[in-house]
Amino acid sequence: MGVNRDDEASEADTEADARHGGGLTTGEVARRLGVAPTTVRSWDHRYGLGPAAHTGGRHRRWTAGDLARLERMCALTATGLPPAEAARLALGGTAPAPPPRTAPPAPPAAPERSRAGSGLRLGDVRQECKGIARSALRLDAVALDKQLEDAIGEHGLVAAWTEVIMPTLQAVGRKWESAGERYVEVEHFLSWHVSGALRRHAPPVAADRPGATTVLACVPAENHTLPLEVLSAALAERGLPVRMFGGALPVESLVAAVRRTGPAVVGLWAQSRTTASRPLAQHVSAIEWGVRGARRRPVVLTLGPGWAGQTSRGLPHPPGLSEAVAVVEQVVHR
């Protein structure tokens, strides 16, 4: 989706107000930094990072200099520095002691790359990704829940997942892989809160309708359930009955679930090629249900990167969430 020009103009006007003494509200500052307003107020009360100049009226106003100081606080805390030490440096305007001459400091990051204030390379993504990544790195549950709710509420479930949540999850995953087991807690923390946001957003499960149910499960030995959770929520949002079986469902249990529910669609998620099994998908697609003379078979969707190169005719492999939703709707309504 494109950038709203009116929003750009409004943001530019607000920045101009800050530069010329008008100042920003605490809420506006929080949105710029990608943190919760309570975090900004906490930094003010605990560390004295509030506006340098006091103005009349009930609402405090933050100048461009105040904002720059908070941006420095964000950058320092995101590197792992304790908040009190980061605040001292932000207020004093001094940098940490330089490393020994034998280990010169690294060159500054390229300014054209969008970052989450943490070294997470996010690339060309929505602004919300920065705030979500910062909150995850700080293990700030309150801010993270609010940002996820706002993203889903503003963009809708499918767009929020595709353009905000998934790019942030991928960035955290890349950071974990490249940091030698560091940031594992951040990935788990973020995944858990995303899962909670999906459950809160999804409407009540729709009642079963013969031939309209979708069964979702991870293949045996696969435990990455989050992509299926968002698909389940998206289908429930459209009033389509879903039965979610989660991670690593044994073959016998998967077959039993298909026979008992008589689904129109079965979605099988595989994150890795080592867990994807084309014979399993073909076996499930051959299961028949219904009364004699009107037997039906489910359409099996092979979901996830693990199926790359393993799909075959009759086993659709939608590349993303919106495509998966569209296939399910087409099958159910035909």
N, C-alpha and C positions, 0 to 999 in steps of 0.2 A: 504494500500500500504506500502511496506517496505521502510526502510531508505536507501538512496543512499550512498554506502560506499565511493565513490569518494568525495561526499560532506562532509562526516565525516572527511576524511583525510585532505581536504582543510581547514575545520574549525579548526582542530587541528594544522595545519601548521600556520594558521593566529594567533591563540592564542600563539603559540611558538614565532612568530615574535614579538608580543606585549610584551611578557615577556623578550625578549632579545634585546629590543630597537628598533625593526623595526616599531612597532606601527600599529594601525588600522586607516583606513580612517573614515570620519564622516558617510559615508553610511554604512560601516561595523558595526560601533558602533550602529547606528540606528536599523539595522536588529537584532543585538544581544538583544537589549532592547525591541524590538517590538514597537518602536515609529517612527514617521516620522523624516527624517533628519532635517527638519525645526525646529522641537521641540528641537533637540540636539543643533542646532545653536542658538536658542532663549535662552536656558539655559546658553549657553556660554556668549552671549552678555548681558543678563539681570543680571545674577547672578554670573558671573565669574567662571563657571564650565568647562571652556575649558581645553585643555591640560596643565599640569603643566610646561612642558618644551617645548620650541619653537625650531623647526628644520628648516633647510634651505628649500628653494623651496616654491611653491605656496600652496601645500596641507598640512594641519596640520595633525599630527599623534597623536593618543591617545594610551597611555601605559596601561598596565594591572591595574595600580593604578588609572588612570583616569577613566577607565571603571568601576572599583569597586565603585568609588565615584558616578558615574551616576546611577549605580544599586541601591545605597542607596537612591538617589534622587527619583527614580521610586517607590521604596517601601514606602517611606515616603509620597509622594503625593497621592499614591493610597489609603492610610488610611484616606484621607480627610484633611491632613495638607496643609495649603496654600503654594504655590510654593516658595515664598520668605523665609518662615520659614524652609521649607524642605531643601532649598539650604544652609541656614546658618548652619544647623545641618550636612549636607553632607560635607560641607567644613571644619567644625570644628572637625568632627569626634566624636562629643559628642551626647549622646542619650538624649531624653527628660527626665525631672525630674522623678524619680521613684514615684509610688503611695505611699500613706501612708502605714504604717506597717499593718494597719487593712485590707488593700486590696492588698496583694502581687501580683506582676505581673504574668500574665499567663505564663505557660511553652511555650517554643518555638515550632513552628509548626514542624511536622515530615518532615525531609528533603526529604523523598522519594516521597511525594505527589507533583504533579505539580500544581502550583498556578499561578494566573494572577497578582501577586504582590498586591492582594487586598483581600485575604481571599476567593476568588471564587475557589471552589474545582473543578478543571477541570479533574483530573485523567489522564489517559493515552491517550492524544490527540495530535494532530499536534501542532507544535511550533507556528503556526500563531494564534491559539486561545488566547495565552497569550497577544499578541500585540493587537488583536481586543478587548479583554476584558479591557485592560488598557486604550485604546483610548475611549471606551464607558464610563468607569468610570470617565474619565477626561472631558467627553463631548467634545472631540476633533474631530470636524466634518471633517476637512481636512485629518487628519491622518486616521480616520476610513474609509472614502470613498476610500482612496488609498489602504488600506489593504484589503478591500473587493474586489476591482477591481483586485488586484494582486492575491488573492486567487482564484477567478473565472477564471482569465486568465491562471494561472499556472496549476490548477487541473481540469478545466472543471466545468460546472455548477453543475452536479449531485454530483461529489465527493466533491466539495467545500461546498455544502449544507450539505451533509451527515457527512463529517469528520471535517469540520471547523466551519461553521456558526451555524448549529443546536446545537452542543455541547456547544458552547459559549452562545447561547440563553437560553439553558436549565440551564446552570450555573448561569446566571443572574437571571432567574426565581426562582431558588432555593434560591438565596441570598435574593431576595425580600420577598419570603414567610417566611424566617427565621429571617428577620430583622424588622418585625413589620411595614410594609408599607414604609420602607426606600428603596431606589434604584428603586422606580417606574419610576422616570424620566429616569434612565439609561436604563431600559427595553424598554420604549417607544422610546427613542432616538436611541437605537440600531435597533429596529424593523423598524423604519422609514428609516434609512439609508440602511438596508438590502433590503427593498422594492424598494428604489431608484436604488440600484445596479442591482437588478433583471430587472427592467424596462430598464435600460441603456444597459444591456447585451442582452436582448431578441431582435431578429430580428423583422421586421415588421410583423404584423398579416397576416397569410396566407389566401388566398381567400377561400370562402366556396366551398366545393366539396360535392355533394349529398351523404349522407351516410358516410361521413368521419369526420364530425365536432364533437368536444368534448365540452360539456357544463359543466362548473365548478361553483359550488355555495356552500355557507355554508347553512346548514339547518336553519330553523327559530330559532331565539334567539341565534344564534352562530355568533360571530364576529371575530374569529381568522382566518384571511384571508391569512396570510403569507405562510403557506404550499401550498395553492392553487395557490398563485402567482408564487412560484418556479416551480410547476408542469406546469402551463401555459407557463412559459418561456422555460422549457425543451421541451415541445411539439412544441412550435413555432420554437425552434432551429432545430427541425427535420422536419420542413415544414408542420406540421399538423395543420389544422385550429382549433382554440379554441375560445370559447365565454365565457368570464369570467364575472360573475354576483356578485362576492364579498360576503359581509357578510349579514347574517340574511335575506335571500330572502324569502318572504312570500310564502305559499304553492300555492296560486292561480297564483302568478307571475312565480313560478318555472314551473308549469304545462303549462302556456301560452308560456314560453320560449322554452320548449321541443317541443310543438306542432308546433311552428313557425320555429324552426331550423331543426327539424328532425335529431337529432344527433345519431351518432353511439354509443357514450358513454356519460353517465352523471356521473360526480364525485361529491359526496355529502360529505362535510367535517363536522365532529362533534368532537369537542375537549372534550366534557363532555358527560357522559351517560345521563345526564338530558336533553340534547338537541337532542341526537340521537333518531330516530324514525324508527323502522323497517317497520311499516305499511306505512309510507311515502315512503320509498325506494321501497317497493313492489308496491305501487300505481304508482310511476314514471316508474318502469320497465314494467308495463302493458300498458303504453300509446303506441298506434299504430300511425304510420304515413306512408305516401306513397300512391301510387295509388291503387285502388281496385284490388285485386288479387295478389298484391305484397307488402302487408303491412309488415312493420318492426317494431321492438321494440328496444329501446336502452338497452345496457348493463349498469347497474348501479353499479358503484364502491362505496363501503362504505369506506370512507377515514377518518383516524384519530382515536385516542384512545377511543373516545366515543362509537364506534361501538363494542368494545370488548364484546363478549358474546351475541350480538344482531344480528349477521349476520345469513344468512340462505342460502340454496342452490339457486344458480342463482344470488347471490349478492356477487361478489368477494370482498375480503377485503385485498388488497395488503399491506404488512407491512411497506413499505418504498417508497421513491421517485423512485428509479430505478425500483422497481417491478411495481409501478403504470404506469410508462412510458412504460414498456414492455407489460403490459396488453393492454393499449390503442393501441400501435402499432400492436399487434396481432389482435385485433378486427377490426381495420381500414383496415388492409391489407389482411384480410382473404377473 
